[in-house]
Amino acid sequence: MLVPILESDPDYGALGATLLRRLGVAETPVVGSLAQLLDLLRQREVAMVVADGALLGGRSGVVRLRESSTAPLVVLEGSGEPPPVLLSAGADHVLVKPFAPGLFRATVEAILRRLRIERSAAGRVVRVGPLTVEPAARSARIEGRRHFLSPREADLLEYLALNQGVVVSRRQIIEGAWAGDPEASPAAVTMCMHRLRRKLEADPHRPVQLRTRRGDGYVLLGAPATPDLPRRAAG
């Protein structure tokens, strides 16, 4: 999952990136200009956008962004532009600086929750190499065979599929795939990965797609791993 941050203030940029990662967002690049942001939106699909109102350019910047993306937009406003103006131009949320970190977190959580509901309702299918993930049906297909998944397995596999090629930590998985379930633990993530490998890998002890990056976390690859990716059968 990719959420770019348009911000020139290093404190706000770091705060946004840190809180997003705690909520399970794997990629949180901070860019310093609207041109860079628009270029990124042309190249990648994003889950949402967080943007400083001044760098965005106020109302006109929101309009330009909306020409490139329909992703939820959170504007961090500190330039004096009235929030109703930004909202009418297409922003989804406006947080006036300075704001409490808890307000930013609650806003992002609400957006992520809505995105999860929308994906489920749409019966989204995610394809990663030979693997097809059907989150709403709690199943996955590979090499012509369909495998049914538990709710946690389905949520974990969908999260990895949406972050294809990106190494995510166990903590990010708990927050991003399992909505911060207080009963979940890093050990539960490990066991869930073991079960997914038994179902989806030809050799669970030498996985091709569901890989472990030693000391960092897990990654779902769309093609066989390159030799420099450490092999580790246990999670």
C-alpha positions as CSV (number, residue, x, y, z in Angstrom):
1,M,0.0,0.0,0.0
2,L,1.4,3.4,-1.1
3,V,0.5,6.7,0.6
4,P,2.7,9.6,-0.6
5,I,3.2,12.7,1.6
6,L,3.7,16.1,0.1
7,E,5.4,18.1,2.8
8,S,8.4,20.4,3.2
9,D,8.5,20.5,7.0
10,P,10.6,17.6,8.2
11,D,8.7,17.3,11.5
12,Y,5.3,16.9,9.8
13,G,6.8,14.7,7.2
14,A,8.3,12.4,9.8
15,L,5.2,12.4,11.9
16,G,3.0,11.5,9.0
17,A,5.3,8.7,7.7
18,T,5.7,7.2,11.2
19,L,2.0,7.2,12.0
20,L,1.1,5.7,8.6
21,R,3.6,2.9,9.0
22,R,2.2,2.1,12.4
23,L,-1.2,1.7,10.7
24,G,0.3,-0.8,8.3
25,V,1.1,1.4,5.3
26,A,4.2,-0.1,3.8
27,E,5.3,2.8,1.5
28,T,5.2,6.4,2.7
29,P,7.5,8.5,0.4
30,V,7.8,12.2,1.3
31,V,8.0,14.5,-1.8
32,G,8.8,18.1,-1.8
33,S,6.8,19.5,-4.7
34,L,3.4,19.2,-6.4
35,A,5.2,18.3,-9.6
36,Q,6.9,15.3,-7.9
37,L,3.6,14.2,-6.4
38,L,1.7,14.4,-9.7
39,D,4.5,12.5,-11.4
40,L,4.2,9.8,-8.8
41,L,0.4,9.6,-9.2
42,R,0.9,9.0,-13.0
43,Q,3.2,6.1,-12.3
44,R,1.7,4.3,-9.3
45,E,-1.6,3.5,-7.8
46,V,-2.0,5.1,-4.3
47,A,-4.3,4.3,-1.4
48,M,-4.5,8.0,-0.3
49,V,-2.6,11.2,-0.5
50,V,-1.4,13.4,2.4
51,A,-0.5,17.0,1.3
52,D,0.6,20.2,2.8
53,G,-1.8,23.0,1.8
54,A,0.9,25.5,0.9
55,L,2.9,23.1,-1.3
56,L,-0.3,21.9,-2.8
57,G,-1.1,25.4,-3.9
58,G,-4.5,25.7,-2.2
59,R,-7.6,25.2,-4.2
60,S,-6.0,25.2,-7.6
61,G,-3.6,22.4,-6.4
62,V,-6.5,20.3,-5.2
63,V,-8.2,20.7,-8.6
64,R,-5.0,19.6,-10.4
65,L,-4.5,16.6,-8.2
66,R,-8.1,15.5,-8.8
67,E,-7.4,15.5,-12.5
68,S,-4.8,12.8,-11.9
69,S,-6.2,10.8,-9.0
70,T,-9.5,9.9,-7.2
71,A,-7.6,8.6,-4.1
72,P,-8.7,10.1,-0.7
73,L,-6.9,13.4,0.0
74,V,-6.0,14.7,3.4
75,V,-4.8,18.3,3.4
76,L,-2.6,19.6,6.2
77,E,-3.5,23.2,6.1
78,G,-1.3,25.9,7.5
79,S,-1.4,28.7,4.9
80,G,-4.7,30.2,5.8
81,E,-6.8,28.7,3.0
82,P,-10.3,28.1,4.5
83,P,-11.1,24.4,4.9
84,P,-14.5,24.7,3.1
85,V,-12.7,26.0,0.0
86,L,-10.4,23.0,-0.1
87,L,-13.2,20.5,0.6
88,S,-15.4,22.0,-2.2
89,A,-12.4,21.6,-4.6
90,G,-12.1,17.9,-3.9
91,A,-10.2,17.4,-0.6
92,D,-11.7,14.6,1.6
93,H,-10.3,15.9,4.9
94,V,-8.6,19.1,6.1
95,L,-6.5,19.2,9.3
96,V,-5.5,22.7,10.3
97,K,-1.9,22.9,11.6
98,P,-0.9,22.5,14.3
99,F,-3.1,19.4,15.0
100,A,-2.9,16.6,17.5
101,P,-1.2,13.4,16.2
102,G,-4.2,11.5,17.5
103,L,-6.5,13.4,15.1
104,F,-4.3,12.6,12.2
105,R,-4.2,8.9,13.2
106,A,-8.0,8.8,13.6
107,T,-8.5,10.4,10.2
108,V,-6.2,7.9,8.4
109,E,-7.8,5.0,10.3
110,A,-11.2,6.0,9.1
111,I,-10.0,6.3,5.5
112,L,-8.3,2.8,5.6
113,R,-11.4,1.3,7.2
114,R,-13.6,2.7,4.4
115,L,-11.1,1.4,1.8
116,R,-11.2,-2.1,3.3
117,I,-15.0,-2.1,3.2
118,E,-15.1,-0.9,-0.4
119,R,-12.6,-3.6,-1.5
120,S,-14.6,-6.3,0.2
121,A,-17.9,-5.1,-1.2
122,A,-16.5,-5.0,-4.7
123,G,-15.2,-8.6,-4.5
124,R,-11.7,-7.4,-5.5
125,V,-9.4,-9.8,-7.2
126,V,-5.6,-9.2,-6.8
127,R,-3.1,-11.0,-9.1
128,V,0.5,-11.5,-8.2
129,G,2.4,-13.6,-10.7
130,P,0.7,-17.0,-10.8
131,L,-1.3,-16.3,-7.6
132,T,-4.8,-14.9,-7.7
133,V,-6.2,-13.7,-4.4
134,E,-10.0,-13.3,-3.8
135,P,-10.3,-11.6,-0.4
136,A,-14.1,-11.4,-0.3
137,A,-14.3,-15.2,-1.1
138,R,-11.5,-15.9,1.3
139,S,-9.7,-18.0,-1.3
140,A,-6.6,-18.0,-3.5
141,R,-5.9,-19.8,-6.8
142,I,-2.5,-21.0,-8.0
143,E,-1.7,-23.4,-10.7
144,G,-5.3,-24.1,-11.3
145,R,-6.1,-25.1,-7.8
146,R,-8.3,-23.1,-5.4
147,H,-7.4,-22.9,-1.7
148,F,-9.8,-21.7,1.0
149,L,-8.4,-19.4,3.6
150,S,-9.2,-18.5,7.2
151,P,-10.2,-14.9,7.8
152,R,-6.7,-14.0,9.1
153,E,-5.0,-15.9,6.3
154,A,-7.2,-14.1,3.7
155,D,-6.5,-10.6,5.3
156,L,-2.7,-11.3,5.5
157,L,-2.5,-12.6,1.9
158,E,-4.5,-9.6,0.6
159,Y,-2.2,-7.2,2.5
160,L,0.9,-8.8,1.1
161,A,-0.6,-8.8,-2.4
162,L,-1.5,-5.1,-2.2
163,N,2.1,-4.5,-1.2
164,Q,3.7,-6.8,-3.8
165,G,7.5,-6.7,-3.7
166,V,7.6,-4.6,-0.5
167,V,9.0,-6.1,2.7
168,V,6.6,-5.5,5.5
169,S,7.2,-6.2,9.2
170,R,5.1,-8.3,11.5
171,R,3.9,-5.1,13.3
172,Q,2.9,-3.6,10.0
173,I,0.9,-6.8,9.2
174,I,-0.9,-6.7,12.5
175,E,-1.9,-3.0,12.0
176,G,-2.5,-3.1,8.2
177,A,-4.0,-6.6,7.7
178,W,-5.6,-7.3,11.1
179,A,-6.6,-3.7,12.1
180,G,-4.3,-3.7,15.1
181,D,-6.1,-6.6,16.7
182,P,-4.9,-6.5,20.4
183,E,-5.0,-10.3,20.5
184,A,-2.6,-10.6,17.5
185,S,1.1,-11.0,18.1
186,P,4.2,-11.4,16.0
187,A,4.1,-15.1,16.7
188,A,0.6,-15.3,15.3
189,V,1.9,-13.7,12.1
190,T,4.6,-16.3,11.8
191,M,2.1,-19.2,12.3
192,C,-0.2,-17.7,9.7
193,M,2.6,-17.4,7.2
194,H,3.4,-21.1,7.8
195,R,-0.2,-22.1,7.0
196,L,-0.2,-20.0,3.9
197,R,3.0,-21.5,2.7
198,R,1.7,-25.0,3.2
199,K,-1.4,-24.2,1.1
200,L,0.2,-22.1,-1.6
201,E,3.9,-23.1,-2.0
202,A,5.0,-26.3,-3.8
203,D,7.7,-26.6,-1.2
204,P,6.8,-24.7,2.0
205,H,10.4,-25.0,3.2
206,R,11.8,-23.4,0.1
207,P,9.1,-20.8,-0.7
208,V,9.1,-19.0,-4.1
209,Q,6.6,-16.2,-3.5
210,L,5.9,-16.0,0.2
211,R,9.4,-15.0,1.3
212,T,11.1,-14.0,4.5
213,R,13.6,-11.1,4.6
214,R,15.7,-12.0,7.6
215,G,15.3,-9.4,10.4
216,D,12.8,-7.3,8.5
217,G,9.6,-9.2,7.7
218,Y,7.8,-10.8,4.8
219,V,7.4,-10.1,1.1
220,L,5.1,-11.5,-1.6
221,L,7.0,-11.8,-4.9
222,G,5.4,-12.0,-8.3
223,A,8.3,-14.0,-9.7
224,P,10.9,-16.4,-8.3
225,A,13.2,-14.7,-5.8
226,T,16.6,-13.4,-6.8
227,P,19.6,-15.2,-5.2
228,D,20.4,-12.3,-2.9
229,L,17.1,-12.6,-1.0
230,P,17.9,-14.6,2.2
231,R,16.1,-17.9,2.4
232,R,14.5,-18.8,5.6
233,A,11.8,-21.5,5.9
234,A,10.7,-20.6,9.4
235,G,8.9,-17.3,9.7
